[in-house]
Amino acid sequence: MPTAVHFGAGNIGRGFIGLLLHEAGYDVVFSDVNASLIGLLNSTPSYRVIEAGAGGAEKTVTGYRGIDSSADPDALVAAIASADVVTTAVGPNVLRFVAPAIAAGILARPVSAGPLAVMACENALGATALLRDEVLKRAPAEEVGVRAVFANTAVDRIVPEQTTDGLDVLVEPYCEWAVESAPFGAVVPDIPGAHFVPDLAPYIERKLFTVNTGHATTAYYGRLAGHATIAAALADASVRAAVEAVLGETAAFLIAKHDFPAAEQQAYLEKTLGRFSNPAIDDSVERVGRQPMRKLSRHERFVGPASEIAESGGSTDALLGAMGAALRFDVPGDDEAVTLQAMLRDGADIPAEVMGLSPADALYDGAAATVAAARAAL
């Protein structure tokens, strides 16, 4: 039976990628630094993935084990060396910390075993490329090249905050895992739940600039309006209008850049808003809005599309408004929100330091005005 090593045994790891790997017939090895979670995985023979809402089902995952990567790094390297697939769901900023183990596992892998498929399943553009670059800092390119294949992915499933302890995970019924096929040549991994495509860029950007942009916009405007959950925020007509305005700008951008049929993009947009409104997914605005500095960074869900739209002379008023709402995401329990509020108070150059913009960028003046307005609202 094939084996997959998955970094990140949290709710997304267990309720999305781990589930699809299990359904594809893989023995799944979960790697995590959370010793208690790994202990629970190793002492529990199965867990449930509960799809909440219309069309949902209950699925049982078995045949897995866990490795505490901090306590047993040698076991992790050995597992990677003998695996068929390595995936991650740890967050883009954590990829550099899992890269050493992946590099060591690749170097310990016999060339005769065939190439290891490495796919970072993160909400970020080019996450696998970022992981590959980190691996190549620790292993010779010629050795990695004959032992591993790196493929970028686009992933999409809403996994809300869980209200119970244990391994069971509540998720939405919808999920998508798109993977670029070109790095694999004629033989792609056998994962029926994944969708292998020749050009991933349109799928990544459509998902990031519709689902992620819309989700975060709902969270930021929803919190400003006093709503606790995403569904409640989207039920507010003023919040929904703001979200629809933002997605109108990104839809026009996506249609122009990737030649998506307008009707297809509109259907995707409406499906996305329907997913956010799922009453069975009680997702909090604070969870969805967390890490506002990352979400406001240069190639992320707001500044990324807004910069390209501004360069082409299009309107970014709605996106700038959402960025302003993100700047006012004042949540004491979120380290990035705390830092961002301090930067606002201290007069930091947020367009440059957070958004990665320079005065030469077409978006810079609008971003600077947005920051000034947020600063005035303190």
SETI-351393 format. One record per residue (C-alpha): residue number from 1; residue in one letter; x, y, z. Coordinates in steps of 0.2 Angstrom, whole numbers, always signed. Layout:
% SETI-351393
kegu seq=NUM; type=a; east=X; north=Y; up=Z
...
***
This chain:
% SETI-351393
kegu seq=1; type=m; east=+0; north=+0; up=+0
kegu seq=2; type=p; east=+7; north=+17; up=-4
kegu seq=3; type=t; east=+12; north=+29; up=+10
kegu seq=4; type=a; east=+10; north=+48; up=+12
kegu seq=5; type=v; east=+18; north=+59; up=+25
kegu seq=6; type=h; east=+7; north=+74; up=+29
kegu seq=7; type=f; east=+15; north=+89; up=+39
kegu seq=8; type=g; east=+1; north=+96; up=+50
kegu seq=9; type=a; east=-11; north=+85; up=+60
kegu seq=10; type=g; east=-23; north=+99; up=+63
kegu seq=11; type=n; east=-41; north=+101; up=+58
kegu seq=12; type=i; east=-36; north=+105; up=+40
kegu seq=13; type=g; east=-24; north=+91; up=+39
kegu seq=14; type=r; east=-36; north=+78; up=+46
kegu seq=15; type=g; east=-52; north=+85; up=+38
kegu seq=16; type=f; east=-46; north=+88; up=+21
kegu seq=17; type=i; east=-29; north=+82; up=+14
kegu seq=18; type=g; east=-27; north=+67; up=+26
kegu seq=19; type=l; east=-45; north=+62; up=+21
kegu seq=20; type=l; east=-42; north=+63; up=+3
kegu seq=21; type=l; east=-26; north=+53; up=+4
kegu seq=22; type=h; east=-35; north=+40; up=+15
kegu seq=23; type=e; east=-48; north=+39; up=+2
kegu seq=24; type=a; east=-35; north=+36; up=-12
kegu seq=25; type=g; east=-28; north=+21; up=-2
kegu seq=26; type=y; east=-13; north=+29; up=+6
kegu seq=27; type=d; east=-7; north=+24; up=+23
kegu seq=28; type=v; east=-5; north=+42; up=+30
kegu seq=29; type=v; east=+9; north=+47; up=+42
kegu seq=30; type=f; east=+4; north=+63; up=+51
kegu seq=31; type=s; east=+19; north=+74; up=+57
kegu seq=32; type=d; east=+17; north=+87; up=+70
kegu seq=33; type=v; east=+26; north=+96; up=+84
kegu seq=34; type=n; east=+10; north=+94; up=+95
kegu seq=35; type=a; east=+15; north=+79; up=+106
kegu seq=36; type=s; east=-2; north=+77; up=+114
kegu seq=37; type=l; east=-11; north=+77; up=+97
kegu seq=38; type=i; east=+1; north=+64; up=+90
kegu seq=39; type=g; east=-2; north=+54; up=+106
kegu seq=40; type=l; east=-20; north=+55; up=+103
kegu seq=41; type=l; east=-18; north=+50; up=+84
kegu seq=42; type=n; east=-8; north=+35; up=+89
kegu seq=43; type=s; east=-20; north=+29; up=+103
kegu seq=44; type=t; east=-36; north=+31; up=+92
kegu seq=45; type=p; east=-39; north=+19; up=+78
kegu seq=46; type=s; east=-51; north=+30; up=+68
kegu seq=47; type=y; east=-58; north=+48; up=+67
kegu seq=48; type=r; east=-73; north=+55; up=+58
kegu seq=49; type=v; east=-74; north=+69; up=+46
kegu seq=50; type=i; east=-92; north=+77; up=+47
kegu seq=51; type=e; east=-98; north=+87; up=+32
kegu seq=52; type=a; east=-110; north=+99; up=+39
kegu seq=53; type=g; east=-124; north=+106; up=+28
kegu seq=54; type=a; east=-133; north=+101; up=+12
kegu seq=55; type=g; east=-126; north=+86; up=+3
kegu seq=56; type=g; east=-114; north=+82; up=+18
kegu seq=57; type=a; east=-109; north=+65; up=+23
kegu seq=58; type=e; east=-100; north=+57; up=+37
kegu seq=59; type=k; east=-83; north=+48; up=+33
kegu seq=60; type=t; east=-71; north=+38; up=+44
kegu seq=61; type=v; east=-53; north=+39; up=+42
kegu seq=62; type=t; east=-42; north=+24; up=+48
kegu seq=63; type=g; east=-25; north=+17; up=+44
kegu seq=64; type=y; east=-14; north=+32; up=+50
kegu seq=65; type=r; east=-1; north=+35; up=+63
kegu seq=66; type=g; east=+8; north=+50; up=+70
kegu seq=67; type=i; east=+26; north=+56; up=+72
kegu seq=68; type=d; east=+31; north=+69; up=+84
kegu seq=69; type=s; east=+44; north=+78; up=+73
kegu seq=70; type=s; east=+52; north=+86; up=+88
kegu seq=71; type=a; east=+54; north=+71; up=+98
kegu seq=72; type=d; east=+58; north=+58; up=+84
kegu seq=73; type=p; east=+66; north=+67; up=+69
kegu seq=74; type=d; east=+75; north=+51; up=+63
kegu seq=75; type=a; east=+58; north=+42; up=+62
kegu seq=76; type=l; east=+51; north=+56; up=+52
kegu seq=77; type=v; east=+66; north=+56; up=+40
kegu seq=78; type=a; east=+64; north=+37; up=+38
kegu seq=79; type=a; east=+46; north=+39; up=+34
kegu seq=80; type=i; east=+49; north=+53; up=+21
kegu seq=81; type=a; east=+63; north=+42; up=+13
kegu seq=82; type=s; east=+51; north=+28; up=+10
kegu seq=83; type=a; east=+35; north=+37; up=+6
kegu seq=84; type=d; east=+27; north=+40; up=-11
kegu seq=85; type=v; east=+19; north=+57; up=-7
kegu seq=86; type=v; east=+23; north=+72; up=+5
kegu seq=87; type=t; east=+10; north=+85; up=+8
kegu seq=88; type=t; east=+9; north=+100; up=+20
kegu seq=89; type=a; east=-5; north=+110; up=+28
kegu seq=90; type=v; east=+6; north=+120; up=+41
kegu seq=91; type=g; east=+4; north=+138; up=+34
kegu seq=92; type=p; east=+16; north=+146; up=+22
kegu seq=93; type=n; east=+27; north=+154; up=+36
kegu seq=94; type=v; east=+30; north=+137; up=+43
kegu seq=95; type=l; east=+37; north=+129; up=+27
kegu seq=96; type=r; east=+55; north=+134; up=+31
kegu seq=97; type=f; east=+54; north=+124; up=+47
kegu seq=98; type=v; east=+48; north=+108; up=+39
kegu seq=99; type=a; east=+60; north=+109; up=+24
kegu seq=100; type=p; east=+75; north=+102; up=+34
kegu seq=101; type=a; east=+66; north=+85; up=+37
kegu seq=102; type=i; east=+60; north=+84; up=+19
kegu seq=103; type=a; east=+78; north=+88; up=+13
kegu seq=104; type=a; east=+85; north=+74; up=+24
kegu seq=105; type=g; east=+72; north=+62; up=+19
kegu seq=106; type=i; east=+74; north=+65; up=+0
kegu seq=107; type=l; east=+93; north=+63; up=+2
kegu seq=108; type=a; east=+90; north=+47; up=+11
kegu seq=109; type=r; east=+79; north=+40; up=-2
kegu seq=110; type=p; east=+86; north=+27; up=-15
kegu seq=111; type=v; east=+85; north=+34; up=-33
kegu seq=112; type=s; east=+78; north=+17; up=-37
kegu seq=113; type=a; east=+62; north=+21; up=-27
kegu seq=114; type=g; east=+57; north=+33; up=-39
kegu seq=115; type=p; east=+53; north=+52; up=-37
kegu seq=116; type=l; east=+44; north=+57; up=-21
kegu seq=117; type=a; east=+29; north=+69; up=-25
kegu seq=118; type=v; east=+30; north=+84; up=-14
kegu seq=119; type=m; east=+15; north=+96; up=-13
kegu seq=120; type=a; east=+12; north=+110; up=-1
kegu seq=121; type=c; east=-6; north=+112; up=+1
kegu seq=122; type=e; east=-7; north=+130; up=+8
kegu seq=123; type=n; east=-17; north=+146; up=+5
kegu seq=124; type=a; east=-4; north=+155; up=-4
kegu seq=125; type=l; east=+3; north=+157; up=-22
kegu seq=126; type=g; east=+17; north=+146; up=-26
kegu seq=127; type=a; east=+19; north=+137; up=-9
kegu seq=128; type=t; east=+27; north=+122; up=-16
kegu seq=129; type=a; east=+40; north=+132; up=-25
kegu seq=130; type=l; east=+43; north=+141; up=-9
kegu seq=131; type=l; east=+46; north=+124; up=+0
kegu seq=132; type=r; east=+57; north=+118; up=-14
kegu seq=133; type=d; east=+68; north=+133; up=-13
kegu seq=134; type=e; east=+69; north=+130; up=+6
kegu seq=135; type=v; east=+74; north=+112; up=+3
kegu seq=136; type=l; east=+87; north=+117; up=-10
kegu seq=137; type=k; east=+96; north=+127; up=+3
kegu seq=138; type=r; east=+99; north=+111; up=+13
kegu seq=139; type=a; east=+102; north=+98; up=-1
kegu seq=140; type=p; east=+111; north=+98; up=-18
kegu seq=141; type=a; east=+99; north=+102; up=-33
kegu seq=142; type=e; east=+106; north=+87; up=-43
kegu seq=143; type=e; east=+102; north=+75; up=-29
kegu seq=144; type=v; east=+85; north=+82; up=-26
kegu seq=145; type=g; east=+81; north=+83; up=-44
kegu seq=146; type=v; east=+83; north=+64; up=-46
kegu seq=147; type=r; east=+73; north=+59; up=-30
kegu seq=148; type=a; east=+59; north=+71; up=-29
kegu seq=149; type=v; east=+46; north=+81; up=-39
kegu seq=150; type=f; east=+38; north=+97; up=-33
kegu seq=151; type=a; east=+21; north=+102; up=-39
kegu seq=152; type=n; east=+11; north=+118; up=-34
kegu seq=153; type=t; east=-7; north=+116; up=-28
kegu seq=154; type=a; east=-23; north=+126; up=-25
kegu seq=155; type=v; east=-33; north=+120; up=-11
kegu seq=156; type=d; east=-51; north=+125; up=-5
kegu seq=157; type=r; east=-61; north=+119; up=+10
kegu seq=158; type=i; east=-69; north=+128; up=+24
kegu seq=159; type=v; east=-64; north=+120; up=+41
kegu seq=160; type=p; east=-71; north=+131; up=+55
kegu seq=161; type=e; east=-66; north=+132; up=+73
kegu seq=162; type=q; east=-70; north=+116; up=+81
kegu seq=163; type=t; east=-82; north=+116; up=+96
kegu seq=164; type=t; east=-77; north=+99; up=+103
kegu seq=165; type=d; east=-60; north=+90; up=+108
kegu seq=166; type=g; east=-54; north=+75; up=+100
kegu seq=167; type=l; east=-49; north=+70; up=+82
kegu seq=168; type=d; east=-66; north=+72; up=+74
kegu seq=169; type=v; east=-67; north=+86; up=+62
kegu seq=170; type=l; east=-82; north=+97; up=+56
kegu seq=171; type=v; east=-80; north=+103; up=+38
kegu seq=172; type=e; east=-90; north=+110; up=+24
kegu seq=173; type=p; east=-96; north=+97; up=+10
kegu seq=174; type=y; east=-86; north=+106; up=-4
kegu seq=175; type=c; east=-68; north=+104; up=-7
kegu seq=176; type=e; east=-56; north=+106; up=-21
kegu seq=177; type=w; east=-38; north=+101; up=-23
kegu seq=178; type=a; east=-30; north=+106; up=-39
kegu seq=179; type=v; east=-12; north=+101; up=-43
kegu seq=180; type=e; east=-1; north=+106; up=-58
kegu seq=181; type=s; east=+2; north=+90; up=-68
kegu seq=182; type=a; east=+17; north=+96; up=-79
kegu seq=183; type=p; east=+31; north=+92; up=-66
kegu seq=184; type=f; east=+25; north=+74; up=-65
kegu seq=185; type=g; east=+26; north=+71; up=-84
kegu seq=186; type=a; east=+16; north=+56; up=-90
kegu seq=187; type=v; east=+13; north=+48; up=-73
kegu seq=188; type=v; east=+4; north=+58; up=-60
kegu seq=189; type=p; east=+0; north=+52; up=-42
kegu seq=190; type=d; east=-15; north=+41; up=-40
kegu seq=191; type=i; east=-26; north=+53; up=-29
kegu seq=192; type=p; east=-44; north=+53; up=-36
kegu seq=193; type=g; east=-49; north=+67; up=-25
kegu seq=194; type=a; east=-36; north=+78; up=-33
kegu seq=195; type=h; east=-38; north=+87; up=-49
kegu seq=196; type=f; east=-22; north=+88; up=-60
kegu seq=197; type=v; east=-22; north=+102; up=-72
kegu seq=198; type=p; east=-9; north=+108; up=-85
kegu seq=199; type=d; east=-10; north=+126; up=-80
kegu seq=200; type=l; east=-13; north=+129; up=-62
kegu seq=201; type=a; east=-11; north=+148; up=-61
kegu seq=202; type=p; east=-29; north=+152; up=-66
kegu seq=203; type=y; east=-36; north=+140; up=-53
kegu seq=204; type=i; east=-25; north=+147; up=-40
kegu seq=205; type=e; east=-29; north=+165; up=-43
kegu seq=206; type=r; east=-48; north=+162; up=-45
kegu seq=207; type=k; east=-48; north=+153; up=-29
kegu seq=208; type=l; east=-37; north=+165; up=-19
kegu seq=209; type=f; east=-45; north=+181; up=-26
kegu seq=210; type=t; east=-63; north=+175; up=-25
kegu seq=211; type=v; east=-64; north=+163; up=-10
kegu seq=212; type=n; east=-49; north=+170; up=+1
kegu seq=213; type=t; east=-52; north=+188; up=-4
kegu seq=214; type=g; east=-71; north=+186; up=-1
kegu seq=215; type=h; east=-69; north=+177; up=+15
kegu seq=216; type=a; east=-57; north=+189; up=+23
kegu seq=217; type=t; east=-67; north=+204; up=+17
kegu seq=218; type=t; east=-83; north=+196; up=+25
kegu seq=219; type=a; east=-73; north=+194; up=+41
kegu seq=220; type=y; east=-66; north=+212; up=+42
kegu seq=221; type=y; east=-82; north=+221; up=+38
kegu seq=222; type=g; east=-92; north=+209; up=+48
kegu seq=223; type=r; east=-81; north=+212; up=+64
kegu seq=224; type=l; east=-83; north=+231; up=+61
kegu seq=225; type=a; east=-101; north=+229; up=+60
kegu seq=226; type=g; east=-101; north=+219; up=+77
kegu seq=227; type=h; east=-105; north=+201; up=+70
kegu seq=228; type=a; east=-97; north=+186; up=+78
kegu seq=229; type=t; east=-98; north=+174; up=+63
kegu seq=230; type=i; east=-96; north=+174; up=+44
kegu seq=231; type=a; east=-114; north=+168; up=+41
kegu seq=232; type=a; east=-121; north=+182; up=+52
kegu seq=233; type=a; east=-110; north=+195; up=+44
kegu seq=234; type=l; east=-115; north=+190; up=+26
kegu seq=235; type=a; east=-133; north=+191; up=+31
kegu seq=236; type=d; east=-130; north=+209; up=+35
kegu seq=237; type=a; east=-135; north=+218; up=+19
kegu seq=238; type=s; east=-122; north=+232; up=+20
kegu seq=239; type=v; east=-108; north=+219; up=+23
kegu seq=240; type=r; east=-114; north=+208; up=+9
kegu seq=241; type=a; east=-114; north=+223; up=-3
kegu seq=242; type=a; east=-96; north=+227; up=+2
kegu seq=243; type=v; east=-91; north=+209; up=-1
kegu seq=244; type=e; east=-100; north=+209; up=-18
kegu seq=245; type=a; east=-91; north=+225; up=-23
kegu seq=246; type=v; east=-74; north=+218; up=-19
kegu seq=247; type=l; east=-78; north=+202; up=-29
kegu seq=248; type=g; east=-85; north=+212; up=-43
kegu seq=249; type=e; east=-68; north=+220; up=-45
kegu seq=250; type=t; east=-58; north=+203; up=-43
kegu seq=251; type=a; east=-70; north=+195; up=-55
kegu seq=252; type=a; east=-67; north=+208; up=-69
kegu seq=253; type=f; east=-49; north=+206; up=-66
kegu seq=254; type=l; east=-49; north=+186; up=-67
kegu seq=255; type=i; east=-60; north=+187; up=-83
kegu seq=256; type=a; east=-48; north=+199; up=-91
kegu seq=257; type=k; east=-32; north=+190; up=-86
kegu seq=258; type=h; east=-37; north=+171; up=-88
kegu seq=259; type=d; east=-51; north=+172; up=-100
kegu seq=260; type=f; east=-64; north=+164; up=-89
kegu seq=261; type=p; east=-81; north=+165; up=-96
kegu seq=262; type=a; east=-91; north=+179; up=-87
kegu seq=263; type=a; east=-106; north=+167; up=-83
kegu seq=264; type=e; east=-94; north=+154; up=-76
kegu seq=265; type=q; east=-85; north=+167; up=-65
kegu seq=266; type=q; east=-102; north=+173; up=-59
kegu seq=267; type=a; east=-108; north=+156; up=-55
kegu seq=268; type=y; east=-91; north=+153; up=-45
kegu seq=269; type=l; east=-94; north=+169; up=-36
kegu seq=270; type=e; east=-112; north=+165; up=-31
kegu seq=271; type=k; east=-107; north=+147; up=-26
kegu seq=272; type=t; east=-93; north=+155; up=-15
kegu seq=273; type=l; east=-105; north=+167; up=-6
kegu seq=274; type=g; east=-117; north=+152; up=-3
kegu seq=275; type=r; east=-103; north=+142; up=+5
kegu seq=276; type=f; east=-100; north=+157; up=+17
kegu seq=277; type=s; east=-118; north=+157; up=+21
kegu seq=278; type=n; east=-119; north=+139; up=+26
kegu seq=279; type=p; east=-129; north=+140; up=+43
kegu seq=280; type=a; east=-121; north=+123; up=+48
kegu seq=281; type=i; east=-103; north=+131; up=+48
kegu seq=282; type=d; east=-102; north=+143; up=+63
kegu seq=283; type=d; east=-86; north=+151; up=+58
kegu seq=284; type=s; east=-80; north=+166; up=+68
kegu seq=285; type=v; east=-74; north=+182; up=+60
kegu seq=286; type=e; east=-59; north=+182; up=+71
kegu seq=287; type=r; east=-53; north=+165; up=+65
kegu seq=288; type=v; east=-55; north=+170; up=+47
kegu seq=289; type=g; east=-48; north=+187; up=+49
kegu seq=290; type=r; east=-32; north=+182; up=+59
kegu seq=291; type=q; east=-15; north=+186; up=+53
kegu seq=292; type=p; east=-20; north=+203; up=+44
kegu seq=293; type=m; east=-2; north=+207; up=+40
kegu seq=294; type=r; east=+0; north=+191; up=+30
kegu seq=295; type=k; east=-16; north=+194; up=+21
kegu seq=296; type=l; east=-11; north=+212; up=+17
kegu seq=297; type=s; east=+6; north=+207; up=+10
kegu seq=298; type=r; east=+11; north=+210; up=-8
kegu seq=299; type=h; east=+6; north=+195; up=-17
kegu seq=300; type=e; east=-9; north=+190; up=-6
kegu seq=301; type=r; east=-28; north=+192; up=-8
kegu seq=302; type=f; east=-30; north=+210; up=-7
kegu seq=303; type=v; east=-14; north=+219; up=-13
kegu seq=304; type=g; east=-10; north=+206; up=-26
kegu seq=305; type=p; east=-26; north=+208; up=-37
kegu seq=306; type=a; east=-27; north=+227; up=-33
kegu seq=307; type=s; east=-9; north=+230; up=-39
kegu seq=308; type=e; east=-12; north=+222; up=-56
kegu seq=309; type=i; east=-29; north=+231; up=-57
kegu seq=310; type=a; east=-21; north=+248; up=-53
kegu seq=311; type=e; east=-7; north=+245; up=-66
kegu seq=312; type=s; east=-20; north=+242; up=-79
kegu seq=313; type=g; east=-30; north=+258; up=-74
kegu seq=314; type=g; east=-45; north=+249; up=-67
kegu seq=315; type=s; east=-55; north=+253; up=-51
kegu seq=316; type=t; east=-48; north=+247; up=-34
kegu seq=317; type=d; east=-60; north=+257; up=-23
kegu seq=318; type=a; east=-69; north=+241; up=-16
kegu seq=319; type=l; east=-52; north=+232; up=-13
kegu seq=320; type=l; east=-45; north=+247; up=-5
kegu seq=321; type=g; east=-60; north=+248; up=+6
kegu seq=322; type=a; east=-58; north=+230; up=+12
kegu seq=323; type=m; east=-39; north=+234; up=+15
kegu seq=324; type=g; east=-45; north=+248; up=+26
kegu seq=325; type=a; east=-56; north=+236; up=+36
kegu seq=326; type=a; east=-42; north=+224; up=+38
kegu seq=327; type=l; east=-31; north=+238; up=+45
kegu seq=328; type=r; east=-44; north=+241; up=+59
kegu seq=329; type=f; east=-44; north=+222; up=+64
kegu seq=330; type=d; east=-40; north=+226; up=+82
kegu seq=331; type=v; east=-40; north=+208; up=+90
kegu seq=332; type=p; east=-29; north=+207; up=+106
kegu seq=333; type=g; east=-27; north=+189; up=+104
kegu seq=334; type=d; east=-19; north=+190; up=+87
kegu seq=335; type=d; east=-1; north=+194; up=+87
kegu seq=336; type=e; east=-1; north=+201; up=+69
kegu seq=337; type=a; east=-16; north=+212; up=+73
kegu seq=338; type=v; east=-8; north=+219; up=+89
kegu seq=339; type=t; east=+8; north=+223; up=+79
kegu seq=340; type=l; east=-2; north=+231; up=+65
kegu seq=341; type=q; east=-11; north=+242; up=+77
kegu seq=342; type=a; east=+5; north=+247; up=+85
kegu seq=343; type=m; east=+12; north=+251; up=+67
kegu seq=344; type=l; east=-3; north=+262; up=+64
kegu seq=345; type=r; east=-1; north=+271; up=+80
kegu seq=346; type=d; east=+18; north=+274; up=+78
kegu seq=347; type=g; east=+16; north=+281; up=+60
kegu seq=348; type=a; east=+25; north=+266; up=+51
kegu seq=349; type=d; east=+26; north=+266; up=+32
kegu seq=350; type=i; east=+13; north=+252; up=+31
kegu seq=351; type=p; east=+12; north=+253; up=+12
kegu seq=352; type=a; east=+30; north=+248; up=+11
kegu seq=353; type=e; east=+33; north=+238; up=+26
kegu seq=354; type=v; east=+17; north=+227; up=+26
kegu seq=355; type=m; east=+10; north=+229; up=+8
kegu seq=356; type=g; east=+27; north=+228; up=-1
kegu seq=357; type=l; east=+23; north=+244; up=-11
kegu seq=358; type=s; east=+34; north=+258; up=-17
kegu seq=359; type=p; east=+29; north=+275; up=-23
kegu seq=360; type=a; east=+32; north=+269; up=-41
kegu seq=361; type=d; east=+18; north=+257; up=-39
kegu seq=362; type=a; east=+1; north=+262; up=-46
kegu seq=363; type=l; east=-8; north=+256; up=-30
kegu seq=364; type=y; east=+4; north=+266; up=-18
kegu seq=365; type=d; east=-6; north=+282; up=-17
kegu seq=366; type=g; east=-22; north=+273; up=-14
kegu seq=367; type=a; east=-15; north=+262; up=-1
kegu seq=368; type=a; east=-7; north=+277; up=+8
kegu seq=369; type=a; east=-23; north=+286; up=+8
kegu seq=370; type=t; east=-31; north=+270; up=+15
kegu seq=371; type=v; east=-18; north=+269; up=+29
kegu seq=372; type=a; east=-21; north=+287; up=+33
kegu seq=373; type=a; east=-39; north=+285; up=+35
kegu seq=374; type=a; east=-37; north=+270; up=+46
kegu seq=375; type=r; east=-24; north=+279; up=+56
kegu seq=376; type=a; east=-37; north=+294; up=+58
kegu seq=377; type=a; east=-50; north=+282; up=+64
kegu seq=378; type=l; east=-39; north=+276; up=+79
***
